[in-house]
Amino acid sequence: MNCGGIGDRLKKNGIPFTAELPEKLEIYLNLLIEWNARMDLTAVPEEEEILDRHFADSLSILRTPVLLPERSMIDVGTGAGFPGMVLAMAREDMQVTLMDAQQKRLNFLHAVQEAAGVRNIRLLHARAEDAGRDRIHREQYDYAVARALAPLNVLCEYLLPFVKRGGYALCWKGPALAEEMEAGKRASQILGGTPEPPIRCPVEGRDWDHQILPIRKINKTPPSYPRKAGTPKARPLGET
């Protein structure tokens, strides 16, 4: 898909964007398809669905006033860079850290960074549980984001330790959100957060039930969280 087609798709979804963004996304798209042939980055093979499922879905938050100017963000378990790399391209005023436990994914993101000239990101090779206890990263970010990473109660333990008081964990979720909310709310409260109403994020022409759940950080996360690597998934918070 060429730049014009990408720009048209963003316009149809009501996503605000700079004149430079479609070209950067085209570079990103081409590299994603090229690298995906030799490593597992996405299960979506078609260009148009990649654009909708990964790019438009990641950028859907730009239709809202949630992301304030000149703030910091960490994308936890970024994978192929969704939503963090796409948001960094769209919001050059933000400083974005892309964190993943697999170096090969960060190698791909470095290639995208160099090819598209993205200067407002840094790459971090770490597990969420380890980085969340590191004073360099703990409660240092205005936003911690994740997309298609874990059930909500597990996600809270991954994200909220990174968030400053007054900031937000932003959770990209699908239709499972409704059944995950009760345990997720309990987990967020343990970790110093409180959920706000979910933001519906439809993609034009698709029947996907996509939402973003903002969790506001109102208190510091207790020092015993996050627990050691693997524990949040093995023994999730908030379950009765």
ABEGO torsion letter per residue (X at the ends): XBAAAAAAAAAAAGBBBBAAAAAAAAAAAAAAAAAAAABBABABABAAAAAAAAAAAAAAAAABAABBBGBBBBBBGAEAGOAAAAAAAABAABBBBBBBABAAAAAAAAAAAAAAGBAABBBBBBBAAAAAABAAABGABABBBBBGABBAAAAAAAAAAABBBGBBBBBBBBAAAAAAAAAAAAAAAAAGBBBBBBBBBBBBGBABBBBBBBBBBABBBBAAOBBBBGAAAABBBGBX
